Amino acid sequence: MGLRIPAKGNRKLEKLLDRINSDEEMAQLWRSANVNAVDRSGISDHGEVHIRIVTNAALRILRLLKERGVAPDAVTNHKLTAEDSEVIVVLAAALHDVGISIHRDNHELFSLIISYPKARQLLEGIYEEPQLTAMVSETLHAIIAHNSDQRCLTIEAGCVKLADACDMTEGRSRIPFDSGQINIHSVSAMAVKSVKILKGDDKPVRINVELHNSAGIFQMDNLLKKKLMNSTLVPHVEVRAGIVEGDTEKRLMTEYRI
């Protein structure tokens, strides 16, 4: 189905999206990543659906930050434009999990191996040197930094990292769990009803999380909080969570035995 992202007049982003959506290698990398993730490792989707969610979320976070005057690092450090920062975020989000096509373990490093030539290919003609190399370098940083433990150095990388963590609604847990098993991973994965990225009040971005059950706090604490706290976005993002209004806590299991 490809990526459906509002370019909002960003011609460079439009060209990039056209290239990604017509690139058979990209489509197969996403499919191969899902084979290793879902079919062989028993974890949640890491293919095209996940990529579509993360690219849109990352771009929305970036645009909300820019609306409130937060300057992307590509602008500050490389004299690129705000539109260029959108290209970086979308390209990094599109490529961040392609390394799973090689192996789920240490996939961020494998993503770099695949993404260096692929990013240059997708950006060729849209950018010339030395801007091309700057764009690729910033993209690769955002890819490696989506690892929870990897230090984040740019606003753009922070957007990708946080967006990746936001894909955790009802069974789409980013934390691996054994399907059909009753444990904190499987229970908490079903406890998150929705994640919404909104314009904040005190801060530029607010992440609203609706929970069926308070078990969802595990997902937030072990994924969303961990990624946010190890990103560049801590001063700019507020997170709110609560049980769905009017609901009693949804029963997620009938019995637990050891």
N, C-alpha and C positions, 0 to 999 in steps of 0.2 A: 504493500500500500504506500510505502514511502513516507517521507516526512512532510507534514502539513503544518507550516509555521508562518505566522504573520510577519512578512518582511517589512511592512510599513514604509515602503519607498526606498529601502536600502538595496540599491542595485547590485552591490557586490554580494550581499547575502542572497539575493534572488538567483544570481548566477551560480553560487555555491550550491544552493538547494536543487537547482536544475541538474547540476552535475551529480550530486549525491543520489538523487532519485532515478537517474538513468544509468547508474554505475552497477553493473552486474556483480562485480567483485565485492562491493560494499554489501549488497543484498545477501550474497552467499556467506560473507563473514558473519553477519548477524545470525543467519540460519545455523551456521556451524557452531557459533557460540552457544546457541540454545540447545544444540545437541549435547554438548559437553555439560551445560548447566542443568537442563531439565531431564533429558533422557539418561544421561550417564551419572550425574551427581545427585539427582533427586532434589534440586533446589528450584527456586522460583524462576520465572521468565527473565532472561537477560538478553533477549533478542530484540526484534524490531519494535514490539509494543513498549518494552522498557525504554528503548532509545527514543521513541516518539514522546513518551512522558517526560523524560529527563531533558531533552532539547527544549521543549516548550517551557518547562518549569525554570530551567536555567536562564533562558532569555527573558522570561517575565521578571525574575529576580533582578537581573541586570538592569532592565528598563526602569523598574521601581527605584533602584539605587540612583540611577542617572537623573530621574525626575527630582530627586531630593539633593542633587548637587554632589553626589559621590563620584569622583573621577576614576574611571578605569585605569589600571596601571599601564596598559598599552598606550594610552594618551599621555600619561605622566612621564613614562620612561623612554618611550620610543617615538614620541611626536606623531603617533598614529591618530586616527579619529575615533569618535564614539561609535561610528558605524563599523569600523574595523574591530572594535572590541566585541561587537555582536557576532561577527564572523568567527572570531576566536572561540567564543563560548559555544556556538552551535557546532562548529567543527569538532571541538574537543568532546562535547557531549555525544556526538555521532560516533566517535572513535573510541570512547573511553573503555568499552568492554570488549573490543574486538580480539583482545588477547586471550579471552576465554575460548576462542576457536582453537587455541593451542593447548591451554590447560587452565582450569579454574584457579589452582594455586598460583600465587604470584602473578596473576593475570595482568596487573598494572604494568609490570615490566615487559611482558610479552606484547601488550598493547603498544608500547613505545616502538618495539621492533617493527611492527606492522605499520604503525601510523606515520613514521618519519617519511618514507617514500610516498605513502598514500596522500598525506597532507600536501606535500609539494606538488603532486600531480593534480590534486583538486583545486589548488590555488594558482597553478601556472596560468599566466596570462591575465589573471585578475590582479596580481601583484607582480612587480619587478623587483630585482635586487636593489638595495639591501632590505627593502620592506618584506620581501618574500621570506627571507630567513628569519626576520624578527617575528613574523606572523606564525611561522612553523614552530619556532622556539617557545613562544607563548602558549601555543596549542599543546605542545608536548608537556609543558609544565602543568597545565590544567589536567591533563590525562593522568600523569603520575600522582598528582596531589589529591586525586579523588579517593585514594587509600585513606582509611580512617586515621592511621598513624603517621601519615606523611605530612610534613609541615607545608602549609600553604603560604605562598608569597605574593599572590596577586588577587585583586578583586574578581577577575574573570575565573580564576581557579576556584575561588570560594563559591561562586555561583554554581559551577558544575558539581562541586562536592556536596553542597546543600541540596541541590535538585536531585541528586542521586539518592540521598537519604529520604527525600520526600515521597518516593515511590514505595509506599508500604501499606497501602490500603487492602483490607480483607483478603489475606492469602498471598499478597504480593510482597511478603517480607523480604528485605535485603539480607536478613540474617538467616543462614541456611538452617533448615529443619527437615526432619524425616517425615514425609507425607504419611498420614494415618496414625502417627504416634502421638500420644498425649504427653506433652512436655511444655515447658514455658515458651519455647520457640513457636510450636504449632498453635498453642492457645493464644498467645499474644498476637500472632500474625493474623488471626481472625477477629481481633478486638478493635482494629482501627477501621472506622467507617469511612472517613474522608480526610484528606489533607488539602487545605486551600491556601493559596499564596495571595495575600491581600496587601493593599496599601496600609502601612502602619500609622499609628498615632504619634507616639513619642519617637519611634524609629521608622526608617523608610519602609521596612518590610515586616509584615506580621504573618507568621505561619499559624493557621488555625487548624487544630486537629480535633475531630469528633470521634469519640470512642463509644463502642457498644458496651465495653467492659473495661474496668480499671486495669486489667491485665495488659492492656495496650501500653501502659507506662513503661513496660520492659522494652518494647520496640523503641520508644522515644529516648529512653535513658541510654540504651546500648547502641543506638544507631544515630538518631537525629541529633541528640545532645553531643555525642562524641564527635561527630563530624563538624558540627557547628563550632564547638569549642576549639577545634584544631584547624580553624579556617581564619580567613581575614574578615569575616562578616560579623563577628561578635558585637561590635559597637553599633551595627546597623540592622540587626534582626531581633524581633521579639517572638516568642513562641507561647501560644496558649492552647490548652487542651482541656476537654471536659466530656462528661457523659452526654450523649445525645439528649437534648431537652425533651422532657416529657416521658422519657423511657426509664424503665427499671433496667438494671444491668442484665444484658443478654447472657443466657446460660450457654457457655461454650463447650461444656463437657458434662457428662452424667456421673462419671465415677473415675477416680484415679487410684490405681493399685501399684504396689511395689512387690 
